[in-house]
Amino acid sequence: MQVMRDLETQQYFWPVKHGGTTIVDGALLMAGVTAETDLGLLILATSAGADVMGILQGQLASTVTDSLAAGTVWNQRLVHPTTPMRVIRCKYDTADTAAVVSTSTTTVTITSLEDNIDTSYLYAVSGTGIGTLAFVATSASGSCVTKTATGWDSTTTVIKILRLFHQVAKLNTTSDKIGTDAAAGSYTLLILQNTISYGGIGAEPLDPTKHDNLTLLSNYGDIAFHAQIAVRNSGPYTTE
């Protein structure tokens, strides 16, 4: 892990869903809460203001094609975060994996796979389909539906690249990377950004309209996935 910066000095281009209503410049945005609709996206904050992430910079008109959790439209807008936190860059551990049981067209079965990881990614690190990156359009306990069929089978092992604004993960045994269990992790954090780098290309934020169904990534010796995270449970800021 590597400390990057303080969150109050950072701004992000995050996917925002307007849901058919214009969002005005300066509006508070919160993390989406509805599976198969807005998980991993920002939406207009409610009066309760749970999990507010930032302030929209510039108006988002209802006439603009809306972001979709299915990953076919990913409308990213400039957002200024509201909460001061230290941003940490953390690599996903490709040696800490989960096993695929089977696939049927776009349905991927993984025993005890956690629910509510819509808009996450799975990356195959071994077996059939090694080097394929798949965007998770919907998820359920024990299985998920990817945007594009993968052809994976019981020889395939994968890592989870957790959706934006997800709040729990697994740490690997050396506590320096994000690991993968099929079930939900217990380490409390906040995913702020996920990036991919390979072929000498610098870290690029993952975007399902660009990166879903990339294949043969394992042929690149420098393939790497990183998350920018904020730690939610630390000494002076303990959360329950």
HUNORCOR-V265906 format. One record per run of one state. SS is the DSSP state (hx for helix, st for strand, lp for the rest). FROM is the first residue (numbers start at 0). TO is the last residue. If there is no record, write none. Layout:
# HUNORCOR-V265906
SS:FROM:TO
SS:FROM:TO
This chain:
# HUNORCOR-V265906
lp:0:0
st:1:5
hx:6:8
lp:9:9
st:10:15
lp:16:21
st:22:22
lp:23:26
st:27:30
lp:31:40
st:41:43
lp:44:50
st:51:55
lp:56:58
st:59:59
lp:60:74
st:75:80
lp:81:84
st:85:91
lp:92:96
st:97:98
lp:99:100
st:101:103
lp:104:105
st:106:108
lp:109:119
st:120:125
lp:126:131
st:132:139
lp:140:141
st:142:145
lp:146:155
st:156:160
lp:161:166
st:167:170
lp:171:175
st:176:178
lp:179:185
st:186:197
lp:198:199
st:200:204
lp:205:206
hx:207:210
lp:211:215
hx:216:218
lp:219:222
st:223:230
lp:231:232
st:233:233
lp:234:235
st:236:236
lp:237:239
